[in-house]
Each structure stands twice: as structure tokens, then as C-alpha cells.
Amino acid sequence: MIRRCHVGEFEDEKYVLDAILKLELNEIQHALSAIENDEVLNLIKRLKIKINLCPQANLILGRTNNLYEPLRKLIDNNINVSINTDDLLIFDKTISELYIDLYNTQKFSAEELNSIRVYNL
């Protein structure tokens, strides 16, 4: 059974840490506040927790100043990550469009983005 939780979108990293420890998570939806705390990020890495990141939603909701920073930090820290739309009807981006937008930031190679795509098929 995969245990996942939607946490860290707006709450601070203590909520993410609490969810990881109490729920023994395999995946976290968003987890942006965890990305801002190296100790929590290291725990996520050590426990091999997957982060399901929604770049467009995070940008529109004002949780990040740009499309690429959270994803870049996760990749640079060797965290298992997937790229998601959150809610296509509200945030108006398909997964394909998100990959193109992320590539066009020039912060990711095609190989990096493709490895995320292939791993999460």
C-alpha cells in the first residue's frame, strides 16, 4: 500500500515532518515547506519519499516566485519527484505543457526532465 498525504503546500515544515513520522509516508503531495528545510529534505531523501510537485499551481498560488526553483532543488538533492498539474481545470496546464515550460526556463536539461517522466510512467 502506498501512503501519501497532501501536506506542506501552505503549512510550515513541522507539519510535513509530523506527517512523515506519524503516517509513515511513501509520497507527499506538494511538500513545498519541506523543500525550504534541509533537515526535513534529508529525511525525505533518506526514507526515499516521493514528492509529487505541482509547479504551475505553486506559482499561481504564490508559493514560489518561479516555475523551476522547487523542482531544481529536489533534483539537485536527488529526491524522487514527479511533475503534476494539481487541477487542470483551475491551473490550465497539461503535463506536457508543464514539461515544455520547465524546459524553456533553461534550468533543466531534456535528459533530466525525461528521466522524471520515464521514472513516473
ABEGO torsion letter per residue (X at the ends): XBBBBBBGAABBAAAAAAAAAAAGBABBBGGAAAAABAAAAAAAAAAGBBBBBBAAAAAAAGABABAAAAAAAAAAAGBBBBBBAGBAAAAGBBAAAAAAAAAAAGABBAAAAAAAAAAAX
